[in-house]
Amino acid sequence: MSNYTDNLRYSLAKRIPDMERGFGIDTEYGRIDIAADHAAPIIRMVRIALEKDLAYAERQRVAA
């Protein structure tokens, strides 16, 4: 597989679960801190997006 798909798999396996403790979103205008008790809906959406990207990349055999 490619670095791209490996990165998606790593994000799903490690980064997404880590977000359950809370996380920050950095933008050009500053940081948004998301507390653990507010993280679940955002985590669900990010997980769905990454799973879709991974499925598409695997179908297309995208090489980074």
N, CA, C and O atoms as a Tripos MOL2 file, in Angstrom:
@<TRIPOS>MOLECULE
protein
  256   255    64     0     0
PROTEIN
NO_CHARGES

@<TRIPOS>ATOM
      1 N           0.8310   -1.1810    0.0000 N.3       1 MET1
      2 CA          0.0000    0.0000    0.0000 C.3       1 MET1
      3 C           0.8780    1.2480    0.0000 C.2       1 MET1
      4 O           2.1030    1.1690    0.0970 O.2       1 MET1
      5 N           0.2530    2.3440   -0.1060 N.am      2 SER2
      6 CA          0.9700    3.6050   -0.2150 C.3       2 SER2
      7 C           1.1060    4.2890    1.1450 C.2       2 SER2
      8 O           0.4770    3.8920    2.1260 O.2       2 SER2
      9 N           1.9230    5.2990    1.1750 N.am      3 ASN3
     10 CA          2.0320    6.1160    2.3830 C.3       3 ASN3
     11 C           0.6900    6.7400    2.7220 C.2       3 ASN3
     12 O           0.3430    6.8830    3.8950 O.2       3 ASN3
     13 N          -0.0620    7.1110    1.6970 N.am      4 TYR4
     14 CA         -1.3670    7.7380    1.9020 C.3       4 TYR4
     15 C          -2.3170    6.7960    2.6430 C.2       4 TYR4
     16 O          -2.9280    7.1860    3.6390 O.2       4 TYR4
     17 N          -2.4420    5.5720    2.1650 N.am      5 THR5
     18 CA         -3.3460    4.6250    2.8260 C.3       5 THR5
     19 C          -2.8010    4.2200    4.1900 C.2       5 THR5
     20 O          -3.5670    4.0240    5.1340 O.2       5 THR5
     21 N          -1.4910    4.0970    4.2960 N.am      6 ASP6
     22 CA         -0.8950    3.7860    5.6040 C.3       6 ASP6
     23 C          -1.2030    4.8960    6.6070 C.2       6 ASP6
     24 O          -1.5010    4.6180    7.7690 O.2       6 ASP6
     25 N          -1.1330    6.1340    6.1690 N.am      7 ASN7
     26 CA         -1.4280    7.2630    7.0470 C.3       7 ASN7
     27 C          -2.9020    7.2530    7.4640 C.2       7 ASN7
     28 O          -3.2200    7.5280    8.6210 O.2       7 ASN7
     29 N          -3.7900    6.9430    6.5380 N.am      8 LEU8
     30 CA         -5.2110    6.8530    6.8810 C.3       8 LEU8
     31 C          -5.4540    5.7480    7.9040 C.2       8 LEU8
     32 O          -6.1830    5.9490    8.8750 O.2       8 LEU8
     33 N          -4.8500    4.5890    7.6900 N.am      9 ARG9
     34 CA         -5.0000    3.4750    8.6340 C.3       9 ARG9
     35 C          -4.4650    3.8500   10.0180 C.2       9 ARG9
     36 O          -5.0850    3.5390   11.0340 O.2       9 ARG9
     37 N          -3.3210    4.5130   10.0480 N.am     10 TYR10
     38 CA         -2.7340    4.9320   11.3180 C.3      10 TYR10
     39 C          -3.6560    5.9270   12.0280 C.2      10 TYR10
     40 O          -3.8620    5.8440   13.2390 O.2      10 TYR10
     41 N          -4.1990    6.8570   11.2660 N.am     11 SER11
     42 CA         -5.1230    7.8310   11.8520 C.3      11 SER11
     43 C          -6.3350    7.1460   12.4620 C.2      11 SER11
     44 O          -6.7610    7.5000   13.5620 O.2      11 SER11
     45 N          -6.8880    6.1730   11.7600 N.am     12 LEU12
     46 CA         -8.0570    5.4500   12.2690 C.3      12 LEU12
     47 C          -7.7050    4.6100   13.4950 C.2      12 LEU12
     48 O          -8.5120    4.4830   14.4160 O.2      12 LEU12
     49 N          -6.5190    4.0450   13.5080 N.am     13 ALA13
     50 CA         -6.1280    3.1580   14.6030 C.3      13 ALA13
     51 C          -5.6200    3.9060   15.8400 C.2      13 ALA13
     52 O          -5.8530    3.4700   16.9680 O.2      13 ALA13
     53 N          -4.9320    5.0220   15.6300 N.am     14 LYS14
     54 CA         -4.2610    5.6960   16.7580 C.3      14 LYS14
     55 C          -4.7730    7.1080   17.0190 C.2      14 LYS14
     56 O          -5.0850    7.4570   18.1570 O.2      14 LYS14
     57 N          -4.8600    7.9040   15.9840 N.am     15 ARG15
     58 CA         -5.1980    9.3170   16.1860 C.3      15 ARG15
     59 C          -6.6540    9.5150   16.5860 C.2      15 ARG15
     60 O          -6.9500   10.2970   17.4900 O.2      15 ARG15
     61 N          -7.5490    8.8230   15.9270 N.am     16 ILE16
     62 CA         -8.9690    8.9600   16.2570 C.3      16 ILE16
     63 C          -9.2360    8.5550   17.7100 C.2      16 ILE16
     64 O          -9.8740    9.3200   18.4340 O.2      16 ILE16
     65 N          -8.7730    7.3800   18.1690 N.am     17 PRO17
     66 CA         -8.9970    7.0380   19.5770 C.3      17 PRO17
     67 C          -8.3770    8.0620   20.5380 C.2      17 PRO17
     68 O          -8.9380    8.3320   21.6000 O.2      17 PRO17
     69 N          -7.2400    8.6230   20.1740 N.am     18 ASP18
     70 CA         -6.5980    9.6160   21.0320 C.3      18 ASP18
     71 C          -7.4390   10.8770   21.1620 C.2      18 ASP18
     72 O          -7.3720   11.5600   22.1840 O.2      18 ASP18
     73 N          -8.2220   11.1920   20.1510 N.am     19 MET19
     74 CA         -9.0720   12.3850   20.1740 C.3      19 MET19
     75 C         -10.1290   12.3090   21.2680 C.2      19 MET19
     76 O         -10.6670   13.3370   21.6770 O.2      19 MET19
     77 N         -10.4340   11.1000   21.7470 N.am     20 GLU20
     78 CA        -11.4510   10.9450   22.7870 C.3      20 GLU20
     79 C         -11.0760   11.6660   24.0790 C.2      20 GLU20
     80 O         -11.9450   11.9410   24.9070 O.2      20 GLU20
     81 N          -9.7970   11.9730   24.2600 N.am     21 ARG21
     82 CA         -9.3410   12.6910   25.4550 C.3      21 ARG21
     83 C          -9.4770   14.1960   25.3000 C.2      21 ARG21
     84 O          -9.1620   14.9530   26.2190 O.2      21 ARG21
     85 N          -9.9450   14.6250   24.1420 N.am     22 GLY22
     86 CA        -10.0010   16.0430   23.8100 C.3      22 GLY22
     87 C          -8.9090   16.3550   22.8100 C.2      22 GLY22
     88 O          -7.9340   15.6130   22.6910 O.2      22 GLY22
     89 N          -9.0710   17.4480   22.0930 N.am     23 PHE23
     90 CA         -8.0980   17.7870   21.0600 C.3      23 PHE23
     91 C          -8.2530   19.2480   20.6700 C.2      23 PHE23
     92 O          -9.1840   19.9230   21.1090 O.2      23 PHE23
     93 N          -7.3450   19.7230   19.8540 N.am     24 GLY24
     94 CA         -7.4060   21.0850   19.3580 C.3      24 GLY24
     95 C          -7.4490   21.0950   17.8450 C.2      24 GLY24
     96 O          -6.9340   20.1930   17.1840 O.2      24 GLY24
     97 N          -8.0710   22.1270   17.3110 N.am     25 ILE25
     98 CA         -8.0970   22.3470   15.8700 C.3      25 ILE25
     99 C          -7.3750   23.6690   15.6380 C.2      25 ILE25
    100 O          -7.8010   24.7130   16.1320 O.2      25 ILE25
    101 N          -6.2930   23.6160   14.8920 N.am     26 ASP26
    102 CA         -5.5240   24.8200   14.6070 C.3      26 ASP26
    103 C          -5.9450   25.3920   13.2590 C.2      26 ASP26
    104 O          -5.9920   24.6780   12.2570 O.2      26 ASP26
    105 N          -6.2460   26.6750   13.2450 N.am     27 THR27
    106 CA         -6.6040   27.3810   12.0200 C.3      27 THR27
    107 C          -5.6690   28.5710   11.8560 C.2      27 THR27
    108 O          -4.8830   28.8800   12.7520 O.2      27 THR27
    109 N          -5.7530   29.2190   10.7370 N.am     28 GLU28
    110 CA         -4.9600   30.4280   10.5180 C.3      28 GLU28
    111 C          -5.3350   31.5400   11.4950 C.2      28 GLU28
    112 O          -4.5470   32.4560   11.7290 O.2      28 GLU28
    113 N          -6.5270   31.4600   12.0600 N.am     29 TYR29
    114 CA         -7.0130   32.5020   12.9650 C.3      29 TYR29
    115 C          -6.9010   32.1290   14.4340 C.2      29 TYR29
    116 O          -7.3180   32.8920   15.3060 O.2      29 TYR29
    117 N          -6.3440   30.9640   14.7070 N.am     30 GLY30
    118 CA         -6.1790   30.5540   16.0900 C.3      30 GLY30
    119 C          -6.6020   29.1150   16.3180 C.2      30 GLY30
    120 O          -6.9160   28.3830   15.3800 O.2      30 GLY30
    121 N          -6.6040   28.7360   17.5610 N.am     31 ARG31
    122 CA         -6.8720   27.3580   17.9680 C.3      31 ARG31
    123 C          -8.2600   27.2520   18.5800 C.2      31 ARG31
    124 O          -8.7210   28.1410   19.2970 O.2      31 ARG31
    125 N          -8.9150   26.1260   18.2710 N.am     32 ILE32
    126 CA        -10.1890   25.7840   18.8990 C.3      32 ILE32
    127 C          -9.9320   24.5370   19.7360 C.2      32 ILE32
    128 O          -9.5390   23.5010   19.2010 O.2      32 ILE32
    129 N         -10.1480   24.6290   21.0340 N.am     33 ASP33
    130 CA         -9.9720   23.4700   21.9060 C.3      33 ASP33
    131 C         -11.3030   22.7650   22.0790 C.2      33 ASP33
    132 O         -12.3190   23.3910   22.3810 O.2      33 ASP33
    133 N         -11.2850   21.4520   21.8840 N.am     34 ILE34
    134 CA        -12.4740   20.6180   22.0280 C.3      34 ILE34
    135 C         -12.2710   19.7280   23.2450 C.2      34 ILE34
    136 O         -11.3690   18.8900   23.2600 O.2      34 ILE34
    137 N         -13.0950   19.9030   24.2500 N.am     35 ALA35
    138 CA        -13.0100   19.0940   25.4710 C.3      35 ALA35
    139 C         -13.4900   17.6710   25.1910 C.2      35 ALA35
    140 O         -14.2790   17.4370   24.2760 O.2      35 ALA35
    141 N         -13.0060   16.7420   25.9830 N.am     36 ALA36
    142 CA        -13.3600   15.3330   25.7990 C.3      36 ALA36
    143 C         -14.8690   15.1110   25.7990 C.2      36 ALA36
    144 O         -15.3740   14.2930   25.0310 O.2      36 ALA36
    145 N         -15.5900   15.8300   26.6530 N.am     37 ASP37
    146 CA        -17.0340   15.6070   26.7340 C.3      37 ASP37
    147 C         -17.8040   16.1960   25.5500 C.2      37 ASP37
    148 O         -19.0120   15.9870   25.4410 O.2      37 ASP37
    149 N         -17.1360   16.9180   24.6780 N.am     38 HIS38
    150 CA        -17.7690   17.4380   23.4620 C.3      38 HIS38
    151 C         -17.1990   16.8210   22.1840 C.2      38 HIS38
    152 O         -17.6080   17.1840   21.0820 O.2      38 HIS38
    153 N         -16.2670   15.8990   22.3310 N.am     39 ALA39
    154 CA        -15.5210   15.3860   21.1870 C.3      39 ALA39
    155 C         -16.2690   14.3400   20.3510 C.2      39 ALA39
    156 O         -16.0220   14.2380   19.1490 O.2      39 ALA39
    157 N         -17.1610   13.5740   20.9430 N.am     40 ALA40
    158 CA        -17.7560   12.4140   20.2620 C.3      40 ALA40
    159 C         -18.3760   12.7130   18.8940 C.2      40 ALA40
    160 O         -18.0940   11.9780   17.9480 O.2      40 ALA40
    161 N         -19.2000   13.7470   18.7390 N.am     41 PRO41
    162 CA        -19.8010   13.9720   17.4240 C.3      41 PRO41
    163 C         -18.7720   14.3430   16.3540 C.2      41 PRO41
    164 O         -18.9210   13.9800   15.1870 O.2      41 PRO41
    165 N         -17.7410   15.0600   16.7580 N.am     42 ILE42
    166 CA        -16.7030   15.4360   15.7980 C.3      42 ILE42
    167 C         -15.8860   14.2150   15.4110 C.2      42 ILE42
    168 O         -15.5460   14.0280   14.2430 O.2      42 ILE42
    169 N         -15.5730   13.3900   16.3930 N.am     43 ILE43
    170 CA        -14.8260   12.1650   16.1300 C.3      43 ILE43
    171 C         -15.5830   11.2780   15.1480 C.2      43 ILE43
    172 O         -14.9850   10.7220   14.2270 O.2      43 ILE43
    173 N         -16.8870   11.1420   15.3360 N.am     44 ARG44
    174 CA        -17.6910   10.3200   14.4090 C.3      44 ARG44
    175 C         -17.5680   10.8190   12.9770 C.2      44 ARG44
    176 O         -17.3920   10.0260   12.0520 O.2      44 ARG44
    177 N         -17.6590   12.1190   12.7950 N.am     45 MET45
    178 CA        -17.5880   12.6870   11.4490 C.3      45 MET45
    179 C         -16.1990   12.5110   10.8330 C.2      45 MET45
    180 O         -16.0760   12.1990    9.6490 O.2      45 MET45
    181 N         -15.1700   12.7090   11.6290 N.am     46 VAL46
    182 CA        -13.8070   12.5330   11.1270 C.3      46 VAL46
    183 C         -13.5690   11.0670   10.7700 C.2      46 VAL46
    184 O         -12.9640   10.7670    9.7410 O.2      46 VAL46
    185 N         -14.0470   10.1540   11.6230 N.am     47 ARG47
    186 CA        -13.8860    8.7240   11.3450 C.3      47 ARG47
    187 C         -14.5770    8.3430   10.0300 C.2      47 ARG47
    188 O         -14.0050    7.6210    9.2130 O.2      47 ARG47
    189 N         -15.7900    8.8210    9.8320 N.am     48 ILE48
    190 CA        -16.5210    8.5300    8.6010 C.3      48 ILE48
    191 C         -15.7490    9.0490    7.3880 C.2      48 ILE48
    192 O         -15.6080    8.3440    6.3880 O.2      48 ILE48
    193 N         -15.2560   10.2720    7.4800 N.am     49 ALA49
    194 CA        -14.5130   10.8670    6.3660 C.3      49 ALA49
    195 C         -13.2540   10.0650    6.0520 C.2      49 ALA49
    196 O         -12.9630    9.7990    4.8860 O.2      49 ALA49
    197 N         -12.5060    9.6780    7.0860 N.am     50 LEU50
    198 CA        -11.2830    8.9080    6.8640 C.3      50 LEU50
    199 C         -11.5860    7.5170    6.3190 C.2      50 LEU50
    200 O         -10.8670    7.0280    5.4470 O.2      50 LEU50
    201 N         -12.6300    6.8790    6.8130 N.am     51 GLU51
    202 CA        -13.0060    5.5580    6.3030 C.3      51 GLU51
    203 C         -13.4040    5.6340    4.8300 C.2      51 GLU51
    204 O         -13.0590    4.7470    4.0490 O.2      51 GLU51
    205 N         -14.1230    6.6800    4.4500 N.am     52 LYS52
    206 CA        -14.4890    6.8570    3.0410 C.3      52 LYS52
    207 C         -13.2500    7.0920    2.1860 C.2      52 LYS52
    208 O         -13.1180    6.5190    1.1040 O.2      52 LYS52
    209 N         -12.3510    7.9290    2.6670 N.am     53 ASP53
    210 CA        -11.1120    8.1890    1.9320 C.3      53 ASP53
    211 C         -10.2940    6.9130    1.7650 C.2      53 ASP53
    212 O          -9.7530    6.6530    0.6910 O.2      53 ASP53
    213 N         -10.2060    6.1200    2.8290 N.am     54 LEU54
    214 CA         -9.4500    4.8770    2.7620 C.3      54 LEU54
    215 C         -10.0870    3.9030    1.7810 C.2      54 LEU54
    216 O          -9.3880    3.2900    0.9740 O.2      54 LEU54
    217 N         -11.3880    3.7560    1.8410 N.am     55 ALA55
    218 CA        -12.0690    2.8440    0.9220 C.3      55 ALA55
    219 C         -11.8510    3.2710   -0.5280 C.2      55 ALA55
    220 O         -11.5890    2.4350   -1.3930 O.2      55 ALA55
    221 N         -11.9580    4.5640   -0.7890 N.am     56 TYR56
    222 CA        -11.7400    5.0660   -2.1440 C.3      56 TYR56
    223 C         -10.2990    4.8210   -2.5870 C.2      56 TYR56
    224 O         -10.0610    4.3610   -3.7040 O.2      56 TYR56
    225 N          -9.3430    5.1260   -1.7170 N.am     57 ALA57
    226 CA         -7.9350    4.9460   -2.0560 C.3      57 ALA57
    227 C          -7.6230    3.4800   -2.3420 C.2      57 ALA57
    228 O          -6.8760    3.1660   -3.2690 O.2      57 ALA57
    229 N          -8.1990    2.5910   -1.5450 N.am     58 GLU58
    230 CA         -7.9750    1.1640   -1.7820 C.3      58 GLU58
    231 C          -8.5750    0.7100   -3.0930 C.2      58 GLU58
    232 O          -7.9900   -0.1150   -3.7950 O.2      58 GLU58
    233 N          -9.7480    1.2450   -3.4320 N.am     59 ARG59
    234 CA        -10.3660    0.8920   -4.7100 C.3      59 ARG59
    235 C          -9.5410    1.4130   -5.8830 C.2      59 ARG59
    236 O          -9.4100    0.7360   -6.9030 O.2      59 ARG59
    237 N          -9.0010    2.5840   -5.7420 N.am     60 GLN60
    238 CA         -8.2610    3.2170   -6.8370 C.3      60 GLN60
    239 C          -6.7730    2.8680   -6.8140 C.2      60 GLN60
    240 O          -6.0360    3.1820   -7.7490 O.2      60 GLN60
    241 N          -6.3450    2.2160   -5.7340 N.am     61 ARG61
    242 CA         -4.9240    1.9090   -5.5440 C.3      61 ARG61
    243 C          -4.0790    3.1650   -5.6650 C.2      61 ARG61
    244 O          -3.0880    3.2200   -6.3940 O.2      61 ARG61
    245 N          -4.5100    4.1610   -4.9250 N.am     62 VAL62
    246 CA         -3.8290    5.4470   -4.9450 C.3      62 VAL62
    247 C          -2.4250    5.2840   -4.3460 C.2      62 VAL62
    248 O          -2.2640    4.7180   -3.2650 O.2      62 VAL62
    249 N          -1.4380    5.7750   -5.0460 N.am     63 ALA63
    250 CA         -0.0820    5.7890   -4.5350 C.3      63 ALA63
    251 C           0.2650    7.2130   -4.1370 C.2      63 ALA63
    252 O           0.0520    8.1540   -4.9020 O.2      63 ALA63
    253 N           0.7970    7.3600   -2.9420 N.am     64 ALA64
    254 CA          1.1260    8.6870   -2.4450 C.3      64 ALA64
    255 C           2.1920    9.2710   -3.3250 C.2      64 ALA64
    256 O           2.6330   10.3980   -3.0960 O.2      64 ALA64
@<TRIPOS>BOND
     1     1     2 1
     2     2     3 1
     3     3     4 2
     4     3     5 am
     5     5     6 1
     6     6     7 1
     7     7     8 2
     8     7     9 am
     9     9    10 1
    10    10    11 1
    11    11    12 2
    12    11    13 am
    13    13    14 1
    14    14    15 1
    15    15    16 2
    16    15    17 am
    17    17    18 1
    18    18    19 1
    19    19    20 2
    20    19    21 am
    21    21    22 1
    22    22    23 1
    23    23    24 2
    24    23    25 am
    25    25    26 1
    26    26    27 1
    27    27    28 2
    28    27    29 am
    29    29    30 1
    30    30    31 1
    31    31    32 2
    32    31    33 am
    33    33    34 1
    34    34    35 1
    35    35    36 2
    36    35    37 am
    37    37    38 1
    38    38    39 1
    39    39    40 2
    40    39    41 am
    41    41    42 1
    42    42    43 1
    43    43    44 2
    44    43    45 am
    45    45    46 1
    46    46    47 1
    47    47    48 2
    48    47    49 am
    49    49    50 1
    50    50    51 1
    51    51    52 2
    52    51    53 am
    53    53    54 1
    54    54    55 1
    55    55    56 2
    56    55    57 am
    57    57    58 1
    58    58    59 1
    59    59    60 2
    60    59    61 am
    61    61    62 1
    62    62    63 1
    63    63    64 2
    64    63    65 am
    65    65    66 1
    66    66    67 1
    67    67    68 2
    68    67    69 am
    69    69    70 1
    70    70    71 1
    71    71    72 2
    72    71    73 am
    73    73    74 1
    74    74    75 1
    75    75    76 2
    76    75    77 am
    77    77    78 1
    78    78    79 1
    79    79    80 2
    80    79    81 am
    81    81    82 1
    82    82    83 1
    83    83    84 2
    84    83    85 am
    85    85    86 1
    86    86    87 1
    87    87    88 2
    88    87    89 am
    89    89    90 1
    90    90    91 1
    91    91    92 2
    92    91    93 am
    93    93    94 1
    94    94    95 1
    95    95    96 2
    96    95    97 am
    97    97    98 1
    98    98    99 1
    99    99   100 2
   100    99   101 am
   101   101   102 1
   102   102   103 1
   103   103   104 2
   104   103   105 am
   105   105   106 1
   106   106   107 1
   107   107   108 2
   108   107   109 am
   109   109   110 1
   110   110   111 1
   111   111   112 2
   112   111   113 am
   113   113   114 1
   114   114   115 1
   115   115   116 2
   116   115   117 am
   117   117   118 1
   118   118   119 1
   119   119   120 2
   120   119   121 am
   121   121   122 1
   122   122   123 1
   123   123   124 2
   124   123   125 am
   125   125   126 1
   126   126   127 1
   127   127   128 2
   128   127   129 am
   129   129   130 1
   130   130   131 1
   131   131   132 2
   132   131   133 am
   133   133   134 1
   134   134   135 1
   135   135   136 2
   136   135   137 am
   137   137   138 1
   138   138   139 1
   139   139   140 2
   140   139   141 am
   141   141   142 1
   142   142   143 1
   143   143   144 2
   144   143   145 am
   145   145   146 1
   146   146   147 1
   147   147   148 2
   148   147   149 am
   149   149   150 1
   150   150   151 1
   151   151   152 2
   152   151   153 am
   153   153   154 1
   154   154   155 1
   155   155   156 2
   156   155   157 am
   157   157   158 1
   158   158   159 1
   159   159   160 2
   160   159   161 am
   161   161   162 1
   162   162   163 1
   163   163   164 2
   164   163   165 am
   165   165   166 1
   166   166   167 1
   167   167   168 2
   168   167   169 am
   169   169   170 1
   170   170   171 1
   171   171   172 2
   172   171   173 am
   173   173   174 1
   174   174   175 1
   175   175   176 2
   176   175   177 am
   177   177   178 1
   178   178   179 1
   179   179   180 2
   180   179   181 am
   181   181   182 1
   182   182   183 1
   183   183   184 2
   184   183   185 am
   185   185   186 1
   186   186   187 1
   187   187   188 2
   188   187   189 am
   189   189   190 1
   190   190   191 1
   191   191   192 2
   192   191   193 am
   193   193   194 1
   194   194   195 1
   195   195   196 2
   196   195   197 am
   197   197   198 1
   198   198   199 1
   199   199   200 2
   200   199   201 am
   201   201   202 1
   202   202   203 1
   203   203   204 2
   204   203   205 am
   205   205   206 1
   206   206   207 1
   207   207   208 2
   208   207   209 am
   209   209   210 1
   210   210   211 1
   211   211   212 2
   212   211   213 am
   213   213   214 1
   214   214   215 1
   215   215   216 2
   216   215   217 am
   217   217   218 1
   218   218   219 1
   219   219   220 2
   220   219   221 am
   221   221   222 1
   222   222   223 1
   223   223   224 2
   224   223   225 am
   225   225   226 1
   226   226   227 1
   227   227   228 2
   228   227   229 am
   229   229   230 1
   230   230   231 1
   231   231   232 2
   232   231   233 am
   233   233   234 1
   234   234   235 1
   235   235   236 2
   236   235   237 am
   237   237   238 1
   238   238   239 1
   239   239   240 2
   240   239   241 am
   241   241   242 1
   242   242   243 1
   243   243   244 2
   244   243   245 am
   245   245   246 1
   246   246   247 1
   247   247   248 2
   248   247   249 am
   249   249   250 1
   250   250   251 1
   251   251   252 2
   252   251   253 am
   253   253   254 1
   254   254   255 1
   255   255   256 2
@<TRIPOS>SUBSTRUCTURE
     1 MET1         2 RESIDUE 1 A MET
     2 SER2         6 RESIDUE 1 A SER
     3 ASN3        10 RESIDUE 1 A ASN
     4 TYR4        14 RESIDUE 1 A TYR
     5 THR5        18 RESIDUE 1 A THR
     6 ASP6        22 RESIDUE 1 A ASP
     7 ASN7        26 RESIDUE 1 A ASN
     8 LEU8        30 RESIDUE 1 A LEU
     9 ARG9        34 RESIDUE 1 A ARG
    10 TYR10       38 RESIDUE 1 A TYR
    11 SER11       42 RESIDUE 1 A SER
    12 LEU12       46 RESIDUE 1 A LEU
    13 ALA13       50 RESIDUE 1 A ALA
    14 LYS14       54 RESIDUE 1 A LYS
    15 ARG15       58 RESIDUE 1 A ARG
    16 ILE16       62 RESIDUE 1 A ILE
    17 PRO17       66 RESIDUE 1 A PRO
    18 ASP18       70 RESIDUE 1 A ASP
    19 MET19       74 RESIDUE 1 A MET
    20 GLU20       78 RESIDUE 1 A GLU
    21 ARG21       82 RESIDUE 1 A ARG
    22 GLY22       86 RESIDUE 1 A GLY
    23 PHE23       90 RESIDUE 1 A PHE
    24 GLY24       94 RESIDUE 1 A GLY
    25 ILE25       98 RESIDUE 1 A ILE
    26 ASP26      102 RESIDUE 1 A ASP
    27 THR27      106 RESIDUE 1 A THR
    28 GLU28      110 RESIDUE 1 A GLU
    29 TYR29      114 RESIDUE 1 A TYR
    30 GLY30      118 RESIDUE 1 A GLY
    31 ARG31      122 RESIDUE 1 A ARG
    32 ILE32      126 RESIDUE 1 A ILE
    33 ASP33      130 RESIDUE 1 A ASP
    34 ILE34      134 RESIDUE 1 A ILE
    35 ALA35      138 RESIDUE 1 A ALA
    36 ALA36      142 RESIDUE 1 A ALA
    37 ASP37      146 RESIDUE 1 A ASP
    38 HIS38      150 RESIDUE 1 A HIS
    39 ALA39      154 RESIDUE 1 A ALA
    40 ALA40      158 RESIDUE 1 A ALA
    41 PRO41      162 RESIDUE 1 A PRO
    42 ILE42      166 RESIDUE 1 A ILE
    43 ILE43      170 RESIDUE 1 A ILE
    44 ARG44      174 RESIDUE 1 A ARG
    45 MET45      178 RESIDUE 1 A MET
    46 VAL46      182 RESIDUE 1 A VAL
    47 ARG47      186 RESIDUE 1 A ARG
    48 ILE48      190 RESIDUE 1 A ILE
    49 ALA49      194 RESIDUE 1 A ALA
    50 LEU50      198 RESIDUE 1 A LEU
    51 GLU51      202 RESIDUE 1 A GLU
    52 LYS52      206 RESIDUE 1 A LYS
    53 ASP53      210 RESIDUE 1 A ASP
    54 LEU54      214 RESIDUE 1 A LEU
    55 ALA55      218 RESIDUE 1 A ALA
    56 TYR56      222 RESIDUE 1 A TYR
    57 ALA57      226 RESIDUE 1 A ALA
    58 GLU58      230 RESIDUE 1 A GLU
    59 ARG59      234 RESIDUE 1 A ARG
    60 GLN60      238 RESIDUE 1 A GLN
    61 ARG61      242 RESIDUE 1 A ARG
    62 VAL62      246 RESIDUE 1 A VAL
    63 ALA63      250 RESIDUE 1 A ALA
    64 ALA64      254 RESIDUE 1 A ALA
